[in-house]
Amino acid sequence: MLADIVIRAGLPFRKDRELCSSLRRIIGFYPRRMSLYRTALMHKSMSGRDGKQVNNERLEFLGDAVLDAAVADIVFTRFPGKREGFLTDTRSKLVQRDTLNRLAREMGISRLIVAAAPAHTHNSHIDGNAFEALVGAIYLDKGYAACKKFVEKRMLRHMVNLEKVAYDEVNFKSKLLEWCQKNHVELSFDMDKSKNDADGNHLFCHTAVIQGVRGCSGEGYSKKESQQEAAKLTLQKLKKGHQFAEKVFAAKSSKGKDVAPIGEEAGKAGKEDAQQARPARKRRKPQPKPPMYRKESGEGEFSLDGISAKRKNRRDLVEEAEKAAFQD
């Protein structure tokens, strides 16, 4: 506090008072070692000019590590009981390059960057790099506690909704791949013809294709960015209407039908070939069965008189025997 009062009192007499005041609005205090912050805001495209080889790459390296530690500390405290995977995903979402680029622009860091005109392209991410370098400068100037306070008070409290970021899905490509695996359909990204934007920067174009059905197309300044955009728009298309999903499932079922008859015909052909290759068996002529009851007669016919379903008792058998014995 006392150091800020001293610096503020001498601010009207400093040549870099505008830069110092701008940094005060961004980081929340007056810098003590201004050389660190000047370096943090100097892009590598300025190296070699005026005999200077200094740029913000070293501070970016340091700030990257410090920012990871500070965000991990804050997330660990904010979400007690959450598992390691949730904490890791939340930290990754907060420190990813797109988030840092946006924060640098919204906080006013981008306006302070010293860089050659060609370096201000979407593909270089100089805004996010300067943000990390600024964190590195704060660490060397004020220490870790000041870095954590800057991240928590300036970055997360006013610029980022931590709860929303933690529970939102950001990796749209992974989410779309998960949906495809769950429904057993194929996913690919076809590269379309690339083009340039209004400033002449190269744009990549990709289209998400599910089971041969073309989804939405996305553009970006890298292949990863264009595929993420295509996956995001395709997920929205799946959620808003069922027509696209029905086309995907129809393509899946038609593919299965096209394959099935081939297998059936192959099975039939194999069975026929096996039958033709097997030697034919000779059929035996049926042999006449011997008669169960034969009664001698002149005509030589079979008599069915003795075949009866009625069971005879002992008395009937004795009578038949006596009758047969006393016949003339």
C-alpha positions as a Markdown table, in Angstrom:
| # | Residue | x | y | z |
|---|---|---|---|---|
| 1 | Met | 0.0 | 0.0 | 0.0 |
| 2 | Leu | 2.8 | 2.5 | 0.9 |
| 3 | Ala | 4.7 | 1.6 | -2.2 |
| 4 | Asp | 1.6 | 2.4 | -4.3 |
| 5 | Ile | 1.3 | 5.8 | -2.6 |
| 6 | Val | 4.9 | 6.6 | -3.4 |
| 7 | Ile | 4.7 | 5.5 | -7.0 |
| 8 | Arg | 1.4 | 7.4 | -7.5 |
| 9 | Ala | 2.9 | 10.6 | -6.0 |
| 10 | Gly | 5.8 | 10.5 | -8.5 |
| 11 | Leu | 3.6 | 9.4 | -11.5 |
| 12 | Pro | 3.2 | 12.9 | -13.1 |
| 13 | Phe | 6.9 | 13.2 | -13.5 |
| 14 | Arg | 7.5 | 9.8 | -15.2 |
| 15 | Lys | 7.8 | 9.3 | -18.9 |
| 16 | Asp | 5.9 | 6.0 | -18.8 |
| 17 | Arg | 3.1 | 7.3 | -16.7 |
| 18 | Glu | 0.5 | 6.3 | -19.3 |
| 19 | Leu | 1.7 | 2.7 | -19.4 |
| 20 | Cys | 2.0 | 2.7 | -15.6 |
| 21 | Ser | -1.6 | 3.9 | -15.2 |
| 22 | Ser | -2.9 | 1.4 | -17.8 |
| 23 | Leu | -1.2 | -1.5 | -15.9 |
| 24 | Arg | -2.7 | -0.2 | -12.7 |
| 25 | Arg | -6.2 | -0.6 | -14.1 |
| 26 | Ile | -5.4 | -4.1 | -15.4 |
| 27 | Ile | -3.5 | -5.7 | -12.6 |
| 28 | Gly | -4.8 | -3.7 | -9.6 |
| 29 | Phe | -1.6 | -2.1 | -8.4 |
| 30 | Tyr | 1.3 | 0.1 | -9.6 |
| 31 | Pro | 4.3 | -1.9 | -10.9 |
| 32 | Arg | 7.6 | -1.5 | -9.1 |
| 33 | Arg | 9.9 | -2.9 | -11.8 |
| 34 | Met | 8.5 | -1.5 | -15.0 |
| 35 | Ser | 11.2 | -3.1 | -17.1 |
| 36 | Leu | 9.6 | -6.5 | -16.4 |
| 37 | Tyr | 6.2 | -5.3 | -17.7 |
| 38 | Arg | 7.7 | -3.6 | -20.8 |
| 39 | Thr | 9.4 | -7.0 | -21.6 |
| 40 | Ala | 6.1 | -8.9 | -21.0 |
| 41 | Leu | 4.4 | -6.7 | -23.6 |
| 42 | Met | 7.1 | -6.9 | -26.3 |
| 43 | His | 6.4 | -9.5 | -28.9 |
| 44 | Lys | 9.2 | -11.5 | -30.5 |
| 45 | Ser | 8.6 | -9.8 | -33.8 |
| 46 | Met | 10.3 | -6.7 | -32.3 |
| 47 | Ser | 13.5 | -8.7 | -31.5 |
| 48 | Gly | 16.6 | -7.3 | -33.4 |
| 49 | Arg | 15.1 | -3.8 | -33.8 |
| 50 | Asp | 17.2 | -1.1 | -32.4 |
| 51 | Gly | 19.8 | -3.7 | -31.5 |
| 52 | Lys | 17.5 | -5.3 | -28.9 |
| 53 | Gln | 17.1 | -9.0 | -28.6 |
| 54 | Val | 14.6 | -9.0 | -25.7 |
| 55 | Asn | 11.1 | -10.3 | -26.0 |
| 56 | Asn | 8.4 | -11.8 | -23.8 |
| 57 | Glu | 9.0 | -15.5 | -24.6 |
| 58 | Arg | 11.0 | -16.2 | -21.4 |
| 59 | Leu | 8.3 | -14.4 | -19.2 |
| 60 | Glu | 5.6 | -16.3 | -21.1 |
| 61 | Phe | 7.3 | -19.6 | -20.1 |
| 62 | Leu | 7.4 | -18.6 | -16.5 |
| 63 | Gly | 3.9 | -17.1 | -16.5 |
| 64 | Asp | 2.5 | -20.3 | -18.0 |
| 65 | Ala | 3.7 | -22.4 | -15.0 |
| 66 | Val | 2.7 | -19.8 | -12.4 |
| 67 | Leu | -0.8 | -19.4 | -14.0 |
| 68 | Asp | -1.3 | -23.2 | -14.0 |
| 69 | Ala | -0.3 | -23.3 | -10.3 |
| 70 | Ala | -2.5 | -20.4 | -9.3 |
| 71 | Val | -5.6 | -21.7 | -11.2 |
| 72 | Ala | -5.1 | -25.2 | -9.8 |
| 73 | Asp | -4.9 | -23.7 | -6.3 |
| 74 | Ile | -8.1 | -21.7 | -6.8 |
| 75 | Val | -10.0 | -24.6 | -8.4 |
| 76 | Phe | -8.9 | -27.0 | -5.7 |
| 77 | Thr | -10.3 | -24.7 | -3.0 |
| 78 | Arg | -13.5 | -23.8 | -4.9 |
| 79 | Phe | -14.6 | -27.4 | -5.6 |
| 80 | Pro | -14.0 | -29.5 | -2.5 |
| 81 | Gly | -14.7 | -33.2 | -2.9 |
| 82 | Lys | -14.4 | -33.1 | -6.7 |
| 83 | Arg | -12.2 | -35.8 | -8.3 |
| 84 | Glu | -8.9 | -35.2 | -10.0 |
| 85 | Gly | -10.3 | -35.5 | -13.5 |
| 86 | Phe | -12.9 | -32.8 | -12.9 |
| 87 | Leu | -10.3 | -30.4 | -11.5 |
| 88 | Thr | -7.9 | -31.1 | -14.4 |
| 89 | Asp | -10.6 | -30.4 | -17.0 |
| 90 | Thr | -11.6 | -27.2 | -15.3 |
| 91 | Arg | -8.1 | -25.9 | -15.1 |
| 92 | Ser | -7.5 | -26.8 | -18.8 |
| 93 | Lys | -10.6 | -24.8 | -19.8 |
| 94 | Leu | -9.5 | -21.7 | -17.9 |
| 95 | Val | -5.9 | -21.6 | -19.2 |
| 96 | Gln | -6.5 | -22.8 | -22.8 |
| 97 | Arg | -5.2 | -20.4 | -25.5 |
| 98 | Asp | -8.7 | -19.2 | -26.7 |
| 99 | Thr | -9.7 | -18.2 | -23.1 |
| 100 | Leu | -6.5 | -16.3 | -22.5 |
| 101 | Asn | -6.8 | -14.5 | -25.9 |
| 102 | Arg | -10.2 | -13.3 | -25.1 |
| 103 | Leu | -9.2 | -12.2 | -21.6 |
| 104 | Ala | -6.3 | -10.2 | -22.9 |
| 105 | Arg | -8.5 | -8.4 | -25.3 |
| 106 | Glu | -11.3 | -7.7 | -22.8 |
| 107 | Met | -8.8 | -6.5 | -20.1 |
| 108 | Gly | -7.0 | -4.2 | -22.4 |
| 109 | Ile | -3.7 | -6.0 | -22.5 |
| 110 | Ser | -3.8 | -6.4 | -26.3 |
| 111 | Arg | -3.7 | -2.6 | -26.8 |
| 112 | Leu | -0.4 | -2.4 | -24.8 |
| 113 | Ile | 1.4 | -5.1 | -26.8 |
| 114 | Val | 4.4 | -3.8 | -28.9 |
| 115 | Ala | 4.6 | -5.9 | -32.1 |
| 116 | Ala | 5.3 | -5.5 | -35.8 |
| 117 | Ala | 2.1 | -5.1 | -37.9 |
| 118 | Pro | 2.3 | -8.6 | -39.6 |
| 119 | Ala | 2.4 | -10.3 | -36.2 |
| 120 | His | -1.2 | -9.2 | -35.4 |
| 121 | Thr | -2.8 | -12.3 | -36.9 |
| 122 | His | -5.4 | -14.7 | -35.5 |
| 123 | Asn | -3.0 | -17.6 | -35.8 |
| 124 | Ser | -0.2 | -16.3 | -33.6 |
| 125 | His | -2.1 | -16.0 | -30.3 |
| 126 | Ile | 0.1 | -13.1 | -29.3 |
| 127 | Asp | -2.7 | -11.8 | -26.9 |
| 128 | Gly | -2.7 | -15.0 | -24.8 |
| 129 | Asn | 1.1 | -15.2 | -24.9 |
| 130 | Ala | 1.3 | -11.6 | -23.5 |
| 131 | Phe | -1.3 | -12.5 | -20.8 |
| 132 | Glu | 1.0 | -15.3 | -19.6 |
| 133 | Ala | 4.1 | -13.1 | -19.8 |
| 134 | Leu | 2.3 | -10.5 | -17.7 |
| 135 | Val | 1.6 | -13.1 | -15.0 |
| 136 | Gly | 5.3 | -14.0 | -15.1 |
| 137 | Ala | 6.2 | -10.3 | -14.6 |
| 138 | Ile | 3.8 | -10.0 | -11.6 |
| 139 | Tyr | 5.4 | -13.1 | -10.1 |
| 140 | Leu | 9.0 | -11.6 | -10.3 |
| 141 | Asp | 7.8 | -8.2 | -9.2 |
| 142 | Lys | 5.4 | -9.1 | -6.3 |
| 143 | Gly | 5.6 | -12.9 | -5.8 |
| 144 | Tyr | 3.1 | -15.8 | -6.0 |
| 145 | Ala | 0.5 | -14.3 | -3.6 |
| 146 | Ala | 0.1 | -11.3 | -5.9 |
| 147 | Cys | -0.2 | -13.6 | -8.9 |
| 148 | Lys | -3.0 | -15.6 | -7.2 |
| 149 | Lys | -4.8 | -12.5 | -6.2 |
| 150 | Phe | -4.6 | -11.1 | -9.8 |
| 151 | Val | -6.0 | -14.4 | -11.2 |
| 152 | Glu | -8.7 | -14.7 | -8.6 |
| 153 | Lys | -9.8 | -11.1 | -8.3 |
| 154 | Arg | -9.2 | -9.7 | -11.8 |
| 155 | Met | -9.5 | -12.8 | -14.0 |
| 156 | Leu | -12.0 | -15.2 | -12.4 |
| 157 | Arg | -14.3 | -12.8 | -10.4 |
| 158 | His | -15.0 | -10.2 | -13.1 |
| 159 | Met | -14.1 | -11.8 | -16.4 |
| 160 | Val | -14.9 | -15.5 | -16.1 |
| 161 | Asn | -17.9 | -17.4 | -14.6 |
| 162 | Leu | -15.9 | -20.2 | -13.0 |
| 163 | Glu | -19.0 | -22.3 | -12.2 |
| 164 | Lys | -20.2 | -22.1 | -15.8 |
| 165 | Val | -16.8 | -22.9 | -17.2 |
| 166 | Ala | -16.3 | -25.9 | -14.9 |
| 167 | Tyr | -19.6 | -27.6 | -16.0 |
| 168 | Asp | -19.7 | -26.6 | -19.6 |
| 169 | Glu | -18.5 | -28.9 | -22.4 |
| 170 | Val | -15.7 | -27.2 | -24.3 |
| 171 | Asn | -14.2 | -30.0 | -26.3 |
| 172 | Phe | -16.9 | -30.4 | -28.9 |
| 173 | Lys | -14.9 | -32.8 | -31.0 |
| 174 | Ser | -14.6 | -35.3 | -28.1 |
| 175 | Lys | -18.3 | -34.9 | -27.2 |
| 176 | Leu | -19.3 | -35.7 | -30.8 |
| 177 | Leu | -16.9 | -38.6 | -30.9 |
| 178 | Glu | -18.4 | -39.9 | -27.7 |
| 179 | Trp | -21.9 | -39.7 | -29.2 |
| 180 | Cys | -20.8 | -41.6 | -32.3 |
| 181 | Gln | -19.2 | -44.3 | -30.3 |
| 182 | Lys | -22.3 | -44.7 | -28.2 |
| 183 | Asn | -24.5 | -45.1 | -31.3 |
| 184 | His | -21.9 | -47.3 | -33.2 |
| 185 | Val | -21.5 | -44.9 | -36.1 |
| 186 | Glu | -18.4 | -43.7 | -37.9 |
| 187 | Leu | -17.1 | -40.1 | -37.5 |
| 188 | Ser | -14.6 | -38.3 | -39.8 |
| 189 | Phe | -13.7 | -34.7 | -40.7 |
| 190 | Asp | -13.4 | -33.9 | -44.4 |
| 191 | Met | -11.1 | -31.0 | -45.3 |
| 192 | Asp | -12.8 | -28.6 | -47.6 |
| 193 | Lys | -11.1 | -26.0 | -49.8 |
| 194 | Ser | -9.3 | -23.5 | -47.7 |
| 195 | Lys | -9.6 | -19.7 | -48.2 |
| 196 | Asn | -8.4 | -16.4 | -46.8 |
| 197 | Asp | -10.2 | -13.9 | -44.6 |
| 198 | Ala | -10.6 | -10.2 | -45.2 |
| 199 | Asp | -7.1 | -9.5 | -43.8 |
| 200 | Gly | -5.5 | -12.2 | -46.0 |
| 201 | Asn | -5.0 | -14.8 | -43.2 |
| 202 | His | -5.3 | -18.4 | -44.1 |
| 203 | Leu | -8.5 | -20.2 | -43.0 |
| 204 | Phe | -9.0 | -24.0 | -42.7 |
| 205 | Cys | -12.4 | -25.5 | -43.5 |
| 206 | His | -13.6 | -28.9 | -42.3 |
| 207 | Thr | -16.9 | -30.7 | -42.4 |
| 208 | Ala | -18.0 | -33.3 | -39.9 |
| 209 | Val | -19.2 | -36.6 | -41.6 |
| 210 | Ile | -21.2 | -39.2 | -39.6 |
| 211 | Gln | -21.7 | -42.6 | -41.2 |
| 212 | Gly | -21.3 | -41.0 | -44.6 |
| 213 | Val | -23.8 | -38.2 | -43.9 |
| 214 | Arg | -22.3 | -34.7 | -44.1 |
| 215 | Gly | -23.0 | -32.5 | -41.1 |
| 216 | Cys | -22.0 | -28.9 | -40.5 |
| 217 | Ser | -18.8 | -27.1 | -41.7 |
| 218 | Gly | -16.5 | -25.0 | -39.6 |
| 219 | Glu | -13.8 | -22.5 | -40.2 |
| 220 | Gly | -10.7 | -21.6 | -38.2 |
| 221 | Tyr | -7.1 | -20.4 | -38.3 |
| 222 | Ser | -5.9 | -23.9 | -37.5 |
| 223 | Lys | -7.1 | -27.4 | -38.3 |
| 224 | Lys | -8.0 | -28.1 | -34.7 |
| 225 | Glu | -10.0 | -24.9 | -34.5 |
| 226 | Ser | -12.0 | -25.6 | -37.7 |
| 227 | Gln | -12.7 | -29.2 | -36.6 |
| 228 | Gln | -13.9 | -27.9 | -33.2 |
| 229 | Glu | -16.2 | -25.4 | -34.9 |
| 230 | Ala | -17.6 | -28.1 | -37.2 |
| 231 | Ala | -18.2 | -30.5 | -34.3 |
| 232 | Lys | -19.9 | -27.8 | -32.2 |
| 233 | Leu | -22.3 | -26.9 | -35.0 |
| 234 | Thr | -23.0 | -30.6 | -35.7 |
| 235 | Leu | -23.8 | -31.2 | -32.1 |
| 236 | Gln | -26.2 | -28.3 | -32.1 |
| 237 | Lys | -27.8 | -29.8 | -35.2 |
| 238 | Leu | -28.3 | -33.1 | -33.5 |
| 239 | Lys | -29.8 | -31.5 | -30.5 |
| 240 | Lys | -32.2 | -29.1 | -32.3 |
| 241 | Gly | -33.8 | -31.6 | -34.7 |
| 242 | His | -34.1 | -35.3 | -35.3 |
| 243 | Gln | -34.0 | -35.3 | -39.1 |
| 244 | Phe | -30.2 | -35.3 | -39.2 |
| 245 | Ala | -30.0 | -38.1 | -36.6 |
| 246 | Glu | -32.6 | -40.1 | -38.6 |
| 247 | Lys | -30.5 | -39.8 | -41.7 |
| 248 | Val | -27.4 | -41.1 | -39.8 |
| 249 | Phe | -29.3 | -44.1 | -38.4 |
| 250 | Ala | -30.9 | -44.8 | -41.8 |
| 251 | Ala | -27.4 | -44.8 | -43.4 |
| 252 | Lys | -26.2 | -47.2 | -40.6 |
| 253 | Ser | -29.1 | -49.6 | -41.2 |
| 254 | Ser | -28.8 | -49.5 | -45.0 |
| 255 | Lys | -25.2 | -50.4 | -44.7 |
| 256 | Gly | -26.1 | -53.4 | -42.6 |
| 257 | Lys | -28.7 | -54.5 | -45.1 |
| 258 | Asp | -26.3 | -54.3 | -48.0 |
| 259 | Val | -23.9 | -56.6 | -46.2 |
| 260 | Ala | -26.4 | -59.2 | -45.1 |
| 261 | Pro | -27.6 | -60.6 | -48.4 |
| 262 | Ile | -24.0 | -61.2 | -49.5 |
| 263 | Gly | -23.4 | -63.4 | -46.5 |
| 264 | Glu | -26.6 | -65.3 | -47.1 |
| 265 | Glu | -25.8 | -65.9 | -50.7 |
| 266 | Ala | -22.3 | -67.0 | -49.8 |
| 267 | Gly | -23.8 | -69.4 | -47.3 |
| 268 | Lys | -26.2 | -70.9 | -49.8 |
| 269 | Ala | -23.5 | -71.2 | -52.4 |
| 270 | Gly | -21.2 | -73.0 | -49.9 |
| 271 | Lys | -24.0 | -75.4 | -48.9 |
| 272 | Glu | -24.7 | -76.2 | -52.6 |
| 273 | Asp | -21.0 | -76.8 | -53.3 |
| 274 | Ala | -20.8 | -79.1 | -50.3 |
| 275 | Gln | -23.8 | -81.1 | -51.5 |
| 276 | Gln | -22.3 | -81.4 | -55.0 |
| 277 | Ala | -18.9 | -82.5 | -53.7 |
| 278 | Arg | -20.5 | -85.2 | -51.4 |
| 279 | Pro | -20.8 | -88.6 | -53.1 |
| 280 | Ala | -24.4 | -89.8 | -53.6 |
| 281 | Arg | -25.5 | -92.6 | -51.3 |
| 282 | Lys | -27.1 | -95.7 | -52.8 |
| 283 | Arg | -30.6 | -96.3 | -51.5 |
| 284 | Arg | -31.4 | -99.8 | -50.3 |
| 285 | Lys | -34.5 | -101.5 | -51.5 |
| 286 | Pro | -37.0 | -102.1 | -48.7 |
| 287 | Gln | -37.1 | -105.8 | -47.5 |
| 288 | Pro | -40.5 | -107.3 | -46.9 |
| 289 | Lys | -41.1 | -107.9 | -43.2 |
| 290 | Pro | -42.0 | -111.5 | -42.1 |
| 291 | Pro | -45.6 | -112.0 | -41.2 |
| 292 | Met | -46.4 | -112.0 | -37.5 |
| 293 | Tyr | -49.2 | -114.5 | -37.9 |
| 294 | Arg | -49.6 | -116.9 | -40.7 |
| 295 | Lys | -52.5 | -119.3 | -41.2 |
| 296 | Glu | -52.1 | -122.1 | -43.7 |
| 297 | Ser | -54.8 | -122.0 | -46.2 |
| 298 | Gly | -55.2 | -122.8 | -49.8 |
| 299 | Glu | -55.1 | -119.2 | -50.9 |
| 300 | Gly | -51.9 | -118.4 | -48.8 |
| 301 | Glu | -53.3 | -115.1 | -47.4 |
| 302 | Phe | -52.5 | -113.5 | -44.0 |
| 303 | Ser | -55.1 | -113.8 | -41.4 |
| 304 | Leu | -55.7 | -111.0 | -38.9 |
| 305 | Asp | -58.1 | -113.0 | -36.7 |
| 306 | Gly | -55.5 | -113.7 | -34.0 |
| 307 | Ile | -54.6 | -110.0 | -33.6 |
| 308 | Ser | -56.7 | -108.4 | -31.0 |
| 309 | Ala | -56.3 | -105.5 | -28.6 |
| 310 | Lys | -58.3 | -107.4 | -26.0 |
| 311 | Arg | -56.2 | -109.3 | -23.5 |
| 312 | Lys | -57.3 | -113.0 | -23.0 |
| 313 | Asn | -57.5 | -114.6 | -19.5 |
| 314 | Arg | -56.4 | -118.1 | -18.5 |
| 315 | Arg | -59.9 | -119.5 | -18.8 |
| 316 | Asp | -60.3 | -118.4 | -22.4 |
| 317 | Leu | -56.9 | -119.9 | -23.3 |
| 318 | Val | -57.8 | -123.3 | -21.8 |
| 319 | Glu | -61.1 | -123.5 | -23.6 |
| 320 | Glu | -59.5 | -122.7 | -26.9 |
| 321 | Ala | -56.9 | -125.4 | -26.3 |
| 322 | Glu | -59.5 | -128.0 | -25.4 |
| 323 | Lys | -61.6 | -127.1 | -28.5 |
| 324 | Ala | -58.7 | -127.4 | -30.8 |
| 325 | Ala | -57.7 | -130.8 | -29.3 |
| 326 | Phe | -61.1 | -132.4 | -29.7 |
| 327 | Gln | -61.8 | -131.2 | -33.2 |
| 328 | Asp | -62.4 | -133.9 | -35.8 |
